Amino acid sequence: MKRAALVLFLASVSTLATAQSPPPGAAVITASGLRGDVFFLAADDMRGRDSLSHEGRIAANYIAAEFMRLGLKPIAGGTYFQNFDMTSANVDREKTTLTASWTATAGTHSKQFQLGHDFNFVGQSNSPATVTGPLLFGGYGVSAPEYGYDDFAGVDAAGAVVMVLTHEPHENDQAGSFKGHWNTFHAYNRHKVENVRHHGAAAVLVVNEWTPHRPPSVPSAPRPGVQPNYALANSFLDIPTFSITAEAANELLQPAGTTIEQLKDTIDRTGKPASQSVKTTVTVTKAFTDRRVVQTRNVVGLLEGTDPQLKSEVVAITAHYDHIGVAGDRIYHGADDNASGTAGVIEIARAFAQPAARPKRSVLFMVFEAEERGLLGAYQYVITPLVPLDKTIAVLNMDMIGRDEDSPTWNTHAADNLNGVNVVGTLYNPELKRLFERLNAGVGLKLDFKTDADDREGWFARSDHFPFAEHDVPMVLFNTGEHPDYHTENDTWDRLNYPKMEKIARLIYLAGWELASSSQKTPFTR
């Protein structure tokens, strides 16, 4: 940044009401520093940093070494690694089955549904299981007392195979009881599957949406095909979960004399649950081959605050370091996704580690494993947090901050987004939105909050801030959007917009500084 611009930049933050002095580290964040980290993490030799891979461990060591050099405190049992177990397995397509029997006018009828045609395994649990239970239509699978809605009110789901719709009620009704076009965390499958599991169900059948919410994307190169299934080696999501077609759902619903389309329409029209038992018995089996348990790790370092009371609270700066590895002779480099966010965490840590001043609260730098495999590192963290979640003031997450959005969903083009960044999730945290808008006056990005009104690409649930939102922790995602190179071998280090990355990292640094220097808390608003 040129000297005149830097003077204006620092002047813009010198009037922050909560900070004792202008943040001293802003000038440390540079495009060249970000470029160097991305170059290493997305190199051919890193082979896409797949979860549980040797190269993934090298990436984790690289991040930990930088935390060590900066003098961050190791708080995971004296190390920078929060170790945990994951499982990897291949779905046994011969033994993974869905069968049903029901009584129709012509007598008892039974059917074995076809994997890949009628249903697919989508659960993130690698424990083999066979369960049989009565079918229960469970609406959207939502329990949302804050919106006066519960699909399981007065319903006993224990031992049942529960069929649920995707999304949530009234999602196309701006005046509806939820948040209109913007989906809350209740809408997303991981959350609803856990909700169904906690109600004692034996299995979950998620009905595929039959009206697409977004146009198909056209990638610049082939994306990877079927890969192993990954899971946490604990009870999280450990319930047989299949996706089924609307046609298969209607066959299972025959004894109820209704269709999945009619049930959905009833709920959306009345605003009331339509959960009901169905006289269909369903048996599901999930089976695997090549199952293995591997210890892996999140990387965590703490910059301790200066206030004796407030230093027990943290502002978290986060990203994920994994990508999707190699398929055949194709290396999925993951430069934007998410070497860019990892580099952002490291560069912001460098800024905070400057000796001139430290904020009152502590700052927690976390880089998660296995985001690409279902946000598993972040879920492991919220299950076993190193700092209590009620002491976590905010989570500022970066995932894909290096490109320029080029998406048919929004009819956006890269040339029009050279300075743009999406800020996702502030509908739950309006004070954070105001903070970013104010601080951005000295940074000069084009902040795009479109996903707070319409999240057709589902960004709210697609990265590591989401598990924190489920626990009412204020959070936000910074993201520069999809592009044709997303999840292809063309996501390489030389295609990133490093000057924009510098601005994004500086804005997050400024926001983190103010949040950590204040004695106030940002509310999470459901």
Secondary structure, DSSP 4 states (H G I P E B T S, - for coil): --HHHHHHHHHHHTT-SS-SS--TTGGG--HHHHHHHHHHHTSGGGGGGBTTSHHHHHHHHHHHHHHHHTTPBP-BTTBSEEEEEEEEEEE-TTT-EEEEEEEETTEEEEEEEPBTTTEEE--S----EEEEEEEEE-TT--EEGGGTEETTTT---TT-EEEEESS-TTTT-TTSSS-TTS--GGGSHHHHHHHHHHTT-SEEEEEPPSS-SSPPP--SSPPP----EEEESSSTT-S-EEEE-HHHHHHHTGGGT--HHHHHHHHHHHSS---EEEEEEEEEEE-EEEEEEEEEEEEEEEE--SSTTGGGSEEEEEEE--B--EETTEE---IIIIIIHHHHHHHHHHHHT-TT---SSEEEEEEES-STTTSHHHHHHHHS-SS-GGGEEEEEEESS-SS----TTTT--GGG-TTEEEEE-TTS-HHHHHHHHHHHTTT--EEE-GGGT--TT-GGGSSTTHHHHTTT--EEEEE----TTTTSTT--GGGS-HHHHHHHHHHHHHHHHHHHH-S--PPP--
